[in-house]
């Protein structure tokens, strides 16, 4: 189907990017054969580290001419195998493309290369009195990766997801052509939104080389609330009542005592309260102390009225760092607590969150395994982890298949979807095909064919 990389190809790649940025065969680190979870592994034939749009174009021209598969990779923090080179070929790493090119204070936009880390962009924006709202948990992910998966994160409930902040993209097509998609304007009704097709496409349509991103003025005041409840049902039921109070928090996270304890152990730091079984963590932001204080008091009173055991105000930088660093470490903490794990990244209607969490508890009891979870209570995006612990390999594979089948079926029954923000990649493609059905999958495959007739970009992913 595809051609193997030859010695002549390797020399051409070295001519494009320089000898030191091309690594071949056994010299490639094993880390490049998997992503953060490591459930899917396959090594590339050659690793190429690019630093410019022109270099990407040169690599893609070679790959197109020689019919060699190309997989694009940023920091490798994905969880569904999207950046794993399933068919070998060329692994195109973009971490050297890490420049923040231009800040435009007049249009409230910033232009960046795809290898810029989320935490770098967030810090740069804040230094200039702006905020880049998308805030997924993995701060060391690249912006290119965030765009490729349409990452959401904790602030999505108020500010939306990555797609809402992408104004324009410079991309390289599979044949090496450099194309501009979108424009630095606030609205656009000029034909199909090709830029929006690329957002969330997981590297299957083209290679993102630059992005123009929308910023917002940095809110002047931010306060968090940690609210304990006797059980998860009570905690989750509080969320729609908060929204009906006409206050929109920046973030609403749910967490269980078990998950918090994993994080405490992993970080070696104490959480403000671990006495109770369920918690919601909220943030309120705004531009005046009076506004934020009024909303905080209203939410605190409402939570106490509907059964909260207490309301802890987290208003100092030290306290906020303590609480949110613990929340940010949940994935790594759960991972450190087991021998292996895999994730069910579903999104369900907000009023179904408690029901779905209860269902995962039932599955844990039925199969005799640990299935911890946490997630974004404000938008229904849940992160559910199946832990292998001491299971034998054959038992583990069977367990994963059964649990995933049941959980995705349950999510579909509730009107939910396979992935809320981590994408489909390789790991979840069988489930998206089942959920979407023939016509939507056919349309996606048709779009792929128009962009990439030879199917050389990230083959074997999503539904291809």
Secondary structure, DSSP 8 states (H G I E B T S, - for coil): ------HHHHHHHHHHH-GGGEEEGGGS-GGGG--SS-SS----SEEEE--SHHHHHHHHHHHHHHT--EEEESSS--SSSTTS-TT-SEEEE-TT---EEEEETTTTEEEE-TT-BHHHHHHHHHHTTEE---B-S-TTSBHHHHHHHT--BTTHHHH--GGGGEEEEEEEETTS-EEEEE-SSS---SS--HHHHHTTSTTSSEEEEEEEEE-EE--SEEEEEEEEESSHHHHHHHHHHHHHTT---SEEEEEEHHHHHHHHHHHT---S--SSSEEEEEEEEES-HHHHHHHHHHHHHHHHHTT-S--EEE-SHHHHHHHHHHHHTHHHHHHHTSS-EEEE--B--GGGHHHHHHHHHHHHHHHT----EEEETTTTEEEEEEE-TT--HHHHHHHHHHHHHHHHHHHHHTT-BS-SSS--TTTTHHHHHHHH-HHHHHHHHHHHHHH-TT--BSTTSTT-
